[in-house]
Amino acid sequence: MTEHIAVVDLGYGDAGKGTVVDALCAASPRRAVLRFNGGAQAAHNVITENGRHHTFAQFGSGTLRGVPTHLTRFMIVDPLALAGEAKALGNPFHLLTVDGDALLATPWHRAANRRREVARGDARHGSCGMGVGETMGYALAHTDAPRVADVLSPARLRRRLAAVQDALPCPDIALDDVIDAFTAFGEAVRIVGGDHTARLLDEGPCVFEGAQGVLLDEWRGWHPYTTWSTTTFDNVAELCGSFRRLGVVRAYTTRHGAGPFVTETPGLDLPEAHNGADAWQGAFRTGHFDAVAHRYAVEVAGGADALAITHLDAPERCPELGICTAYREGGTIWDRIEPGPHRDLAYQERLTERLGRATPAATHRPDNWVREISELLGAPIAIASHGPRSSDKRMSVAV
């Protein structure tokens, strides 16, 4: 296939985008994996056929296949976290390019993010604690927010990092240490202009790898329990004229951290190998497949050309697991979440309150999970996955 493919999670994240991207890169040659939202808070698990495991954050999930990664201008780049990830991978900087216009996340952004989340107490939003939201917020308020290309200009880098330090002071963070680390980052990676993305797209089929999930989108998720990132296909559409939209869901629904989760069902036999409770996101929650919420995600994402369903081994070992097709709210039964006007956070907040009152009204166990999910979400199944390796996946539609 010569088409570009964009991989987007149609839930709250953790559906298996990394393993899907790895499988796509294993199935046929790909020019590059392009990251188009989020930053170092991503956690995309890949296990190769020989058992090698890596949790990808900023490097693309095709790295173990030798596929280059390009961090587009929509990424929040964290040089310190990137250095740690690169070391774990054997420092494959020859496979990495970074758009000079991408924002830089600094230790001050991370510290401010954690202070803010701790101050919320029991009203935490479930942040990953990596400073991505703080970086975005700072950039909206300051036209001189540090960007990747700044690491190539010592004077500008010092000036812009000093401004962040003044705005978000933290006595434990030394300016000179951060400057040295960011300068080393600039020497290790290849920083490119905005035309590099188009060049990659012209040279061969690429995979766009998204972060988090549509139900956490900054404008379409359940505000305020969302991310400061566009998690739909919108950023891809700005970078690429034509591409296939591949939506990823688990065979059951999960949510890591706070916020509405209508089908949450504690006690289901759904062990989680790579996610768990942590100090920032909170508990890893599981429940029945929420067809209502996932249909909403497909709609606000602009549709899906095909689906990848992961964790299809779960229904086999968990006979209590089902699919929810409608909600109950008081005396009202509803099977569709009505999208509001784009960028209307007041509408999303009202929706959050309503979802917080809702419970499953109709749940059943299908005879065929793949066929049922395909029909409910209105898209053919491209990948059916029964395990973490690419060999555990069956491709039924050309991708």
Buried (B, 14 or more C-beta within 10 A) or exposed (E): EEEBBBBBBBBBBBBBBBBBBBBBBBBEEBBBBBBBBBBBBBBBBBBBEEEEEBBBBBBBBBBBBEBBBBBBBBBBBBBBBBBEBBEEBEEBBEBBBBBBBBBBBBBBBBBBBBEBBEEEEEEBBBBBBBBBBBBBBBBEEEEEBBBBBBBEEEEBBBEBBEBBBEBBEBEEBEBEEBBEBBBEBBEBBEBBEEEBBEBBBEEEBBBBBBBBBBBBBBBBBBBBBBBBBBBBBBBBBBBBEEBBBBBBBBBBBBBBBBBBBBBBBEEBEBEEEBBEEEEBBBBBBBBBBBBBBBBBBBBBBEEBBBBBBBBBEBBEEBEEBBBBBBBBBEEEEBEEBEBBEEEBBEBBEEBBEBBEEBEBBBBEEBEEBBEBBBEBBEBEBBBBBBBBBBEBBBBEBEB
